[in-house]
Amino acid sequence: MKICSFLKQQGFSSQNLIELKKRPDVVLIDGESVYLNRLLQVGERLTVHVVETGTNVKTIPREWPLSIIYEDQDILVVNKQAGMPIHISMRNYDNSLANALAWYYREEKTPFVFRCSNRLDRDTSGLTIVAKNMVSAAILGQMVAAKALGGLEAAGISREYLAIVRGKVEPEKGIIDAPLARKDGSVIERIVDYEQGEKAITHYRVLMYREGFSLVSLQLETGRTHQIRVHMKHIGYPLIGDYLYNPDMDKIGRQALHAWRMCFLHPITKEKMELEAPLPEDMCRVLGVEPSRWKMELCI
């Protein structure tokens, strides 16, 4: 098999291979530089040096609080705080996760190219993965694309969210199968649309009922925009604090949604990764749970 074919099997994208061709000294067989059309032989050692030299010059470094759950040379997993957008935009030019990581990378004296692999809404807190090089970005991108097509374990990815709704959810567990589409006249808002919507499936189960609120665990088979927020509203239990779908701000000032657990295959080592981010203090307060004891009280 040619080196290029082998690397495609490992998840390298066509763009990755184009970049490697520009620098033939980064692809080695037993320590010697070779071309990508070279045939591999049994017993040879293939080495690929992924060199990052570029940087996002338009992203202004800003020192914002960062909670890094895991980091190695290929990926970085952050517990994103609520109120922080992932990407810069016209209205959020210097307060995004991209700005915070630009500062972090600069302090580490590391080239910075922001490649976030899974997106969270601005006011959703929790785990998000950032690829630290072009290869891990390509492989994680393939995982995310496969997830959008469906399946709890699609491409080795599994995410579990925690949400708070008002009232006691009945039944206590179930599957919401309701296609989603963009609402007419809105760029942001989504609705359930059985005629023109895209497939969207959410699994839910109630973990706790306390102080008049239910804490719900949710897992997505598909990754649609606002899927959890719209699905929970669809079954009659919208998330509290959701300015767009349920502006119930009595107990919390943002949608009560947290990406607390993530399981995935490491894009390079293929090791199974299982990471967690604790329930944020604002959600603990709604339930009357001590932040240091939340997991113990939920028995999860």
Disulfide bonds with the S-S distance in Angstrom:
none
